[in-house]
Amino acid sequence: MHRLFVALRPPPAIRSALLSIEDGVPGARWQSDEQLHLTLRFIGTVDRPVAEDLAACLAQVVAPAVQVSLAGVGRFDRRGATDALWAGVAPHRLLAHLHRKVDQACVRAGVAPERRAYLPHVTLARFSRSAGLTPAIDRWLADHAGLASAPFDLTHLVLYESHLGGEGARYEAVARWPLD
């Protein structure tokens, strides 16, 4: 079985800028350079034939490279506790269009369509249930609310396999396609 997702990988300078703000929140499990990505579609666990069909369908996605900028920070909460901190990207319209194309490719491969609203972001930190309640999170969000960057290009669609372990997830790029 393979735990898969489709993402875009920010260029090194952007990843470096994101890594530079990963600090100051006790209990945060900050993402490493290798983990920084912008998810287009989480697929989940599939068997090998579905993974192969998925790769074939994703290879047929035709879309232009996307130019975006970093745009603020935010959090995802679950039951009143923060479970992730993220950096936003804008404009959403271009990424939403690419997300729809990727979702259509997933459906053609036999994967159920995405049901959640799409919010483009790069996850920066994750928290255990008990750690996501600290005032340091609010302070970090306020300190980095103005996060912004010059526009940058996202030029490749990447199919990743996620390997879960005690130290967090390790992501392996299993296929990659250029955006025109």
Backbone as JSON, one array per atom type, in Angstrom:
{
  "sequence": "MHRLFVALRPPPAIRSALLSIEDGVPGARWQSDEQLHLTLRFIGTVDRPVAEDLAACLAQVVAPAVQVSLAGVGRFDRRGATDALWAGVAPHRLLAHLHRKVDQACVRAGVAPERRAYLPHVTLARFSRSAGLTPAIDRWLADHAGLASAPFDLTHLVLYESHLGGEGARYEAVARWPLD",
  "N": [[0.84, -1.19, 0.0], [0.35, 2.29, -0.62], [0.81, 5.54, 0.6], [-0.25, 8.48, -0.57], [0.2, 11.8, -2.0], [-0.35, 14.81, -3.91], [1.67, 17.49, -4.89], [3.22, 20.78, -4.94], [6.5, 22.02, -5.14], [8.13, 24.51, -3.43], [10.65, 26.9, -4.51], [14.23, 26.85, -3.61], [15.02, 29.36, -2.31], [12.63, 30.34, -1.25], [11.88, 28.26, 0.43], [13.98, 28.48, 2.24], [13.43, 31.0, 3.36], [11.05, 30.37, 4.66], [11.93, 28.43, 6.49], [13.42, 30.09, 8.12], [11.63, 31.34, 9.8], [10.73, 29.46, 11.47], [10.48, 29.0, 14.56], [10.33, 29.59, 18.11], [7.99, 28.57, 19.27], [7.06, 26.57, 21.75], [6.81, 23.03, 21.79], [6.16, 22.75, 19.13], [6.44, 20.85, 16.17], [8.52, 21.45, 13.91], [8.63, 21.68, 10.38], [10.98, 20.16, 8.19], [13.35, 21.17, 5.63], [13.07, 19.27, 3.58], [10.46, 18.52, 3.91], [8.83, 20.64, 3.23], [6.23, 21.77, 1.27], [3.56, 22.5, -1.06], [0.51, 21.34, -0.84], [-1.58, 19.96, -3.3], [-3.45, 17.98, -3.55], [-4.47, 15.6, -1.29], [-4.27, 12.16, -1.28], [-4.23, 9.69, 0.06], [-4.15, 6.29, 1.3], [-3.47, 3.86, -1.06], [-3.61, 0.96, -3.25], [-1.05, -0.66, -5.27], [-1.86, -0.94, -8.09], [-3.79, 1.17, -8.33], [-2.19, 3.34, -7.66], [-0.43, 3.32, -9.83], [-2.25, 3.8, -11.94], [-3.06, 6.32, -11.16], [-0.66, 7.81, -11.41], [-0.41, 7.67, -14.19], [-2.66, 9.12, -15.02], [-2.17, 11.62, -13.84], [0.06, 12.36, -15.29], [-1.06, 13.28, -17.59], [-2.08, 15.74, -17.04], [-2.43, 19.0, -18.08], [-1.2, 22.12, -17.67], [-0.35, 25.54, -16.98], [2.77, 26.72, -15.52], [2.66, 27.96, -12.2], [2.51, 31.15, -10.79], [3.11, 32.53, -7.73], [2.96, 34.15, -4.47], [4.27, 34.31, -1.14], [1.95, 34.79, 1.49], [1.12, 35.83, 4.31], [0.32, 34.12, 7.44], [-1.14, 31.31, 9.19], [-3.36, 29.17, 11.09], [-4.45, 25.81, 11.71], [-7.1, 24.51, 13.47], [-8.26, 22.06, 15.76], [-10.84, 20.94, 17.61], [-10.57, 23.12, 19.37], [-7.84, 23.34, 19.78], [-4.7, 24.21, 18.4], [-3.5, 22.5, 15.63], [-1.77, 22.75, 13.53], [0.55, 25.04, 12.03], [0.78, 27.38, 9.38], [2.01, 28.76, 6.24], [0.59, 31.09, 4.1], [-0.31, 31.28, 0.59], [-0.65, 33.23, -2.37], [-1.88, 34.29, -5.57], [-5.02, 32.67, -4.86], [-6.7, 31.76, -6.87], [-5.3, 30.76, -9.18], [-4.06, 28.49, -8.12], [-6.28, 27.08, -7.23], [-7.47, 26.42, -9.65], [-5.55, 24.64, -10.72], [-5.65, 22.72, -8.71], [-8.26, 21.7, -9.15], [-7.88, 20.47, -11.67], [-6.02, 18.48, -10.98], [-7.56, 17.06, -9.14], [-9.56, 16.08, -10.84], [-8.0, 14.35, -12.41], [-7.33, 12.5, -10.44], [-9.86, 11.39, -9.89], [-10.39, 10.19, -12.37], [-8.59, 8.14, -12.14], [-9.77, 6.55, -10.31], [-9.96, 7.38, -7.69], [-11.76, 8.76, -4.99], [-13.55, 11.89, -5.3], [-12.3, 15.08, -4.1], [-13.58, 16.38, -1.12], [-13.29, 18.4, 0.69], [-12.92, 21.95, 1.21], [-10.55, 23.8, -0.69], [-7.6, 25.16, 0.49], [-4.88, 26.86, -0.25], [-1.64, 26.37, 1.03], [1.47, 26.21, 2.89], [2.49, 23.89, 5.09], [4.03, 24.53, 8.17], [4.48, 23.79, 10.83], [3.59, 21.2, 13.12], [1.44, 19.98, 15.75], [1.06, 18.14, 18.81], [-1.97, 17.16, 20.47], [-2.02, 18.26, 23.11], [-0.05, 20.19, 23.03], [-0.82, 22.3, 21.4], [-1.98, 24.6, 22.57], [-0.75, 26.86, 23.52], [0.09, 30.28, 24.5], [2.2, 31.17, 23.04], [1.78, 30.47, 20.43], [-0.17, 32.27, 19.48], [1.35, 34.6, 19.69], [3.42, 34.01, 17.83], [1.9, 33.91, 15.47], [1.03, 36.58, 15.33], [3.51, 37.9, 15.14], [4.38, 37.08, 12.62], [2.43, 37.7, 10.82], [2.55, 39.44, 8.65], [3.97, 38.08, 6.7], [5.47, 37.85, 3.57], [6.45, 37.58, 0.13], [8.49, 38.04, -2.8], [7.08, 37.39, -6.05], [7.08, 33.95, -7.08], [7.82, 31.02, -9.05], [6.05, 27.98, -9.43], [6.86, 25.08, -10.75], [6.63, 22.36, -11.27], [4.6, 19.5, -11.04], [4.25, 17.2, -8.46], [4.19, 13.86, -7.44], [3.99, 12.47, -4.37], [5.09, 10.05, -1.98], [4.19, 9.29, 1.28], [5.88, 8.43, 4.16], [5.25, 7.32, 7.25], [6.58, 7.79, 10.52], [8.26, 7.53, 13.74], [9.65, 9.93, 14.02], [8.15, 11.7, 12.63], [6.69, 12.47, 9.41], [8.18, 11.25, 6.41], [8.86, 12.32, 3.2], [8.73, 11.13, -0.08], [9.52, 11.78, -3.34], [7.9, 10.39, -6.0], [7.14, 10.62, -8.63], [7.28, 13.09, -11.21], [6.21, 15.94, -12.97], [6.59, 18.39, -15.49], [5.13, 21.65, -15.46], [3.67, 23.49, -18.02]],
  "CA": [[0.0, 0.0, 0.0], [1.1, 3.53, -0.77], [0.13, 6.73, 1.11], [0.17, 9.43, -1.59], [-0.37, 13.13, -2.17], [0.19, 15.57, -5.04], [2.07, 18.79, -4.35], [4.17, 21.65, -5.63], [7.66, 22.26, -4.28], [8.66, 25.88, -3.55], [12.09, 26.97, -4.8], [15.09, 26.91, -2.42], [15.02, 30.64, -1.6], [11.37, 30.43, -0.51], [11.98, 27.29, 1.54], [14.9, 29.07, 3.22], [12.69, 32.06, 4.06], [10.09, 29.72, 5.57], [12.69, 27.82, 7.58], [13.94, 31.14, 9.0], [10.62, 31.77, 10.78], [10.34, 28.28, 12.26], [11.1, 29.1, 15.88], [9.63, 30.38, 19.11], [6.75, 27.98, 19.77], [7.32, 25.3, 22.42], [5.93, 21.92, 21.42], [5.98, 22.68, 17.68], [7.3, 19.97, 15.38], [8.74, 22.23, 12.71], [8.91, 20.92, 9.16], [12.32, 20.31, 7.64], [13.38, 21.59, 4.23], [12.57, 18.18, 2.74], [9.02, 18.37, 4.11], [8.09, 21.84, 2.8], [5.54, 21.63, -0.02], [2.22, 23.04, -1.13], [-0.33, 20.21, -1.25], [-2.7, 20.18, -4.21], [-4.48, 16.95, -3.32], [-4.12, 14.43, -0.49], [-4.94, 10.99, -1.85], [-4.39, 8.67, 1.08], [-3.55, 4.98, 1.06], [-4.0, 3.13, -2.22], [-2.77, -0.16, -3.64], [-0.14, -0.37, -6.37], [-2.52, -0.66, -9.37], [-4.39, 2.51, -8.3], [-1.07, 4.29, -7.7], [0.05, 3.36, -11.22], [-3.28, 4.51, -12.71], [-3.0, 7.72, -10.74], [0.5, 8.42, -12.06], [-0.71, 7.81, -15.62], [-3.64, 10.22, -15.18], [-1.5, 12.89, -13.51], [0.98, 12.68, -16.38], [-1.84, 13.92, -18.65], [-2.52, 17.08, -16.62], [-1.79, 20.09, -18.82], [-1.46, 23.38, -16.98], [0.84, 26.39, -16.94], [3.42, 26.93, -14.23], [1.87, 28.88, -11.38], [3.31, 32.16, -10.09], [2.45, 32.92, -6.47], [3.79, 34.8, -3.45], [3.88, 34.03, 0.25], [0.95, 35.78, 1.89], [0.62, 35.68, 5.67], [0.4, 32.84, 8.14], [-2.39, 30.94, 9.83], [-3.37, 27.93, 11.88], [-5.58, 24.9, 11.65], [-7.5, 24.1, 14.81], [-9.14, 20.91, 15.92], [-11.39, 20.89, 18.97], [-10.08, 24.22, 20.18], [-6.38, 23.35, 19.9], [-3.99, 24.33, 17.13], [-2.75, 21.29, 15.27], [-0.76, 23.08, 12.52], [0.81, 26.42, 11.6], [1.06, 27.35, 7.94], [2.24, 29.99, 5.48], [-0.35, 31.19, 2.99], [0.18, 31.68, -0.73], [-1.67, 33.92, -3.16], [-3.34, 34.26, -5.55], [-5.67, 31.36, -4.71], [-7.41, 31.39, -8.11], [-4.44, 29.92, -10.02], [-3.87, 27.21, -7.46], [-7.58, 26.38, -7.22], [-7.65, 25.86, -10.99], [-4.67, 23.48, -10.8], [-6.23, 21.74, -7.79], [-9.39, 21.05, -9.84], [-7.34, 19.57, -12.7], [-5.43, 17.33, -10.29], [-8.66, 16.28, -8.58], [-10.18, 15.37, -11.97], [-7.1, 13.24, -12.74], [-7.49, 11.5, -9.38], [-11.15, 10.73, -10.1], [-10.22, 9.29, -13.52], [-7.8, 6.99, -11.68], [-10.57, 5.76, -9.38], [-9.9, 7.95, -6.34], [-12.95, 9.58, -4.71], [-13.27, 13.33, -5.43], [-12.02, 15.85, -2.89], [-14.8, 16.94, -0.53], [-12.96, 19.57, 1.53], [-12.56, 23.2, 0.51], [-9.12, 23.87, -0.91], [-6.92, 26.35, 1.0], [-3.45, 26.7, -0.54], [-0.75, 26.73, 2.14], [2.63, 25.37, 3.16], [2.53, 23.58, 6.52], [5.32, 24.84, 8.79], [4.64, 23.08, 12.11], [2.47, 20.37, 13.6], [1.4, 19.9, 17.21], [0.23, 17.12, 19.47], [-3.17, 17.78, 21.03], [-1.77, 19.05, 24.32], [0.91, 21.27, 22.79], [-1.35, 23.36, 20.57], [-2.79, 25.54, 23.34], [0.12, 27.85, 24.17], [0.03, 31.67, 24.06], [3.29, 31.39, 22.08], [1.22, 30.33, 19.07], [-0.77, 33.57, 19.14], [2.46, 35.54, 19.52], [4.07, 33.68, 16.57], [1.0, 34.34, 14.39], [1.08, 38.05, 15.26], [4.84, 38.3, 14.68], [4.61, 36.71, 11.21], [1.21, 37.97, 10.04], [2.9, 40.16, 7.43], [4.84, 37.29, 5.83], [5.25, 38.09, 2.14], [7.64, 37.34, -0.69], [8.38, 38.36, -4.22], [6.47, 36.26, -6.77], [7.95, 32.84, -7.46], [7.16, 30.05, -9.91], [5.93, 26.56, -9.07], [7.0, 24.62, -12.13], [6.46, 20.91, -11.42], [3.63, 18.72, -10.27], [5.01, 16.1, -7.88], [3.48, 12.82, -6.71], [4.8, 12.07, -3.22], [4.66, 9.0, -1.06], [4.44, 9.67, 2.66], [6.27, 7.32, 5.03], [5.07, 7.78, 8.61], [7.5, 7.2, 11.49], [8.33, 8.17, 15.04], [10.2, 11.27, 13.87], [7.29, 12.44, 11.72], [6.58, 11.92, 8.07], [9.25, 11.43, 5.42], [8.21, 12.39, 1.89], [9.55, 10.67, -1.19], [8.96, 12.13, -4.65], [7.89, 9.17, -6.8], [6.98, 11.01, -10.02], [7.35, 14.55, -11.33], [5.85, 16.38, -14.31], [6.69, 19.84, -15.66], [3.98, 22.46, -15.86], [4.1, 24.26, -19.2]],
  "C": [[0.88, 1.25, 0.0], [0.25, 4.7, -0.28], [0.62, 7.91, 0.28], [-0.49, 10.8, -1.45], [0.31, 13.8, -3.36], [0.48, 16.98, -4.53], [2.96, 19.55, -5.33], [5.29, 21.97, -4.65], [8.16, 23.69, -4.48], [10.16, 25.85, -3.85], [12.92, 27.14, -3.52], [15.04, 28.22, -1.64], [13.75, 30.8, -0.76], [11.39, 29.47, 0.67], [12.89, 27.84, 2.63], [14.21, 30.16, 4.03], [11.7, 31.45, 5.05], [10.82, 29.08, 6.75], [13.16, 28.87, 8.59], [12.91, 31.62, 10.03], [10.13, 30.62, 11.65], [11.06, 28.28, 13.6], [10.13, 29.8, 16.82], [8.31, 29.82, 19.61], [7.07, 26.64, 20.42], [6.31, 24.23, 21.98], [5.69, 21.79, 19.93], [6.94, 21.65, 17.1], [7.46, 20.66, 14.03], [9.11, 21.33, 11.54], [10.34, 21.19, 8.69], [12.22, 20.8, 6.19], [12.76, 20.53, 3.33], [11.05, 18.03, 2.84], [8.2, 19.54, 3.57], [7.53, 21.66, 1.38], [4.17, 22.29, 0.08], [1.33, 21.92, -1.68], [-1.42, 20.69, -2.2], [-3.82, 19.19, -3.92], [-3.9, 15.83, -2.48], [-4.92, 13.26, -1.04], [-5.21, 9.95, -0.78], [-3.76, 7.36, 0.64], [-4.27, 4.27, -0.09], [-3.08, 1.95, -2.52], [-1.98, 0.19, -4.91], [-0.86, -0.13, -7.7], [-3.18, 0.73, -9.43], [-3.29, 3.56, -8.36], [-0.53, 4.42, -9.12], [-0.95, 4.08, -12.12], [-3.24, 6.01, -12.41], [-1.83, 8.43, -11.41], [0.24, 8.64, -13.55], [-1.67, 8.97, -15.87], [-3.0, 11.57, -14.87], [-0.54, 13.32, -14.61], [0.26, 13.4, -17.53], [-2.35, 15.31, -18.27], [-1.71, 18.13, -17.4], [-2.2, 21.4, -18.14], [-0.2, 24.22, -17.02], [1.48, 26.37, -15.56], [2.64, 28.02, -13.5], [2.82, 29.86, -10.7], [2.5, 32.65, -8.89], [3.45, 33.67, -5.6], [3.36, 34.28, -2.09], [2.97, 35.15, 0.71], [0.39, 35.45, 3.27], [0.8, 34.28, 6.23], [-0.96, 32.54, 8.76], [-2.23, 29.65, 10.61], [-4.58, 27.1, 11.51], [-5.85, 24.45, 13.07], [-8.37, 22.85, 14.73], [-9.54, 20.85, 17.37], [-10.76, 21.92, 19.89], [-8.57, 24.27, 20.37], [-5.76, 23.44, 18.51], [-3.29, 23.02, 16.84], [-1.74, 21.55, 14.15], [-0.65, 24.59, 12.34], [1.19, 26.36, 10.14], [1.36, 28.75, 7.41], [1.27, 29.97, 4.31], [0.36, 31.56, 1.7], [-0.98, 32.31, -1.49], [-1.09, 34.17, -4.55], [-3.88, 32.83, -5.5], [-6.24, 30.86, -6.02], [-6.59, 30.44, -8.97], [-4.25, 28.54, -9.42], [-5.16, 26.4, -7.41], [-7.84, 25.74, -8.58], [-6.79, 24.6, -11.16], [-5.17, 22.36, -9.89], [-7.38, 20.98, -8.45], [-8.9, 20.08, -10.9], [-6.74, 18.31, -12.08], [-6.54, 16.45, -9.71], [-9.37, 15.49, -9.68], [-9.32, 14.18, -12.39], [-7.22, 12.13, -11.7], [-8.79, 10.71, -9.56], [-11.06, 9.77, -11.28], [-9.45, 8.03, -13.13], [-8.56, 6.14, -10.66], [-10.54, 6.22, -7.94], [-11.14, 8.83, -6.15], [-12.6, 11.06, -4.84], [-13.04, 13.97, -4.07], [-13.32, 16.47, -2.4], [-14.54, 18.2, 0.28], [-12.67, 20.78, 0.65], [-11.04, 23.26, 0.41], [-8.58, 25.21, -0.4], [-5.43, 26.17, 0.76], [-2.58, 27.21, 0.61], [0.46, 25.8, 2.15], [2.65, 25.14, 4.66], [3.94, 23.8, 7.05], [5.55, 24.06, 10.07], [3.39, 22.28, 12.39], [2.58, 20.27, 15.13], [0.65, 18.66, 17.65], [-0.95, 17.86, 20.08], [-2.87, 18.71, 22.21], [-0.87, 20.25, 24.06], [0.31, 22.46, 22.07], [-2.19, 24.4, 21.28], [-1.99, 26.72, 23.89], [-0.09, 29.27, 23.64], [1.14, 31.99, 23.05], [2.8, 31.26, 20.64], [0.62, 31.65, 18.62], [0.31, 34.62, 18.88], [3.15, 35.3, 18.17], [3.21, 34.14, 15.39], [1.04, 35.86, 14.22], [2.42, 38.53, 14.7], [5.04, 38.08, 13.19], [3.41, 36.97, 10.31], [1.51, 38.64, 8.71], [3.82, 39.39, 6.49], [4.47, 37.52, 4.37], [6.56, 37.79, 1.41], [7.42, 37.93, -2.07], [7.7, 37.17, -4.91], [7.51, 35.2, -7.12], [7.13, 31.82, -8.24], [7.17, 28.67, -9.28], [5.82, 25.83, -10.4], [6.78, 23.13, -12.35], [5.37, 20.38, -10.49], [4.38, 17.5, -9.76], [4.06, 15.15, -7.15], [4.42, 12.33, -5.61], [4.19, 10.85, -2.54], [5.09, 9.41, 0.33], [4.73, 8.42, 3.48], [6.2, 7.84, 6.47], [6.02, 7.05, 9.55], [7.49, 7.98, 12.78], [8.84, 9.6, 15.0], [9.34, 12.16, 12.98], [7.3, 11.81, 10.35], [7.84, 12.21, 7.25], [8.57, 11.35, 4.06], [9.19, 12.0, 0.8], [8.84, 11.03, -2.49], [9.05, 10.87, -5.52], [7.68, 9.46, -8.29], [6.88, 12.54, -10.06], [7.07, 14.92, -12.78], [5.98, 17.88, -14.41], [5.34, 20.46, -15.99], [4.46, 23.36, -16.97], [3.99, 25.75, -18.97]]
}
